[in-house]
């Protein structure tokens, strides 16, 4: 089965939990490491003859437009990750409309292909932010990949949403990040911290189960996850573990993933 690989193209300091130790006001003074990390990632994808969807953060695209062009030249799909990386749970509908519009304008000035997909920062399309779909439709978005079909996480998740790809509105297809149900409990397995914290054998078993159930895997990764030398931010013990543990193992695991499963872009999986 051909699965969907997605890359959230953002900097090492953009993660939601890093706000605990680094203000957004400090972003402009931080070292940009995304160029080297993304080029390394592009080389890995080329070596495995794999295409992906890059959900590009508008704030970053303003600063490194040539990097976004390079991603597109390698044949990868360019989609939107919004502009500011502010969670939708912290936005009004008008603020989200302005944020999405700004990101699409920036991306549109860099690449000529239409932007069909969107992913909310920190997967924060939840029941209370479902108003976002009408705004996405207004801006020509055809699919969303912002719903995590789990119910236990304090920041995101819709515990009773479908596990498979489905039409969430007449105009928009939802592409949820992969999870499997075991003994009535949903276990996330589609990337991010779960990919680094689980033993690789467990990840492979859970992802294989997605395919056995007839569902394409929807997996996500970040360029900074290849970078074990990134600066460390002062975080709580739990968040430090969540964010930094096993960064040194992530490159090997990512290449193993590409050996074990077939991946392509979200739009190709959807046939759009």
Secondary structure, 3 states (H helix, E strand, C coil): CEEEEEEEECCCCCCHHHHHCCCHHHHHHCCCCHHHHHHHHHHHHHHCCCCCEEEECHHHHHHCHHHHHHHHHCCCEEEECCCCCCCHHHCCHHHHHHHHHHHHHHHHHHCCCCCCEECCHHHCCCHHHCCHHHHHHHCCCCEECCCECCCCCCCCCCCCCCCCCEECCCCCEECCECEEEECCEEEECCECHHHHHCCHHHHHHHHHHHHHCCCCCEEEEEHHHHCCCCCCCCCCHHHHHHHHCCHHHHHHHHHHHHHHCEEECHHHHHCC
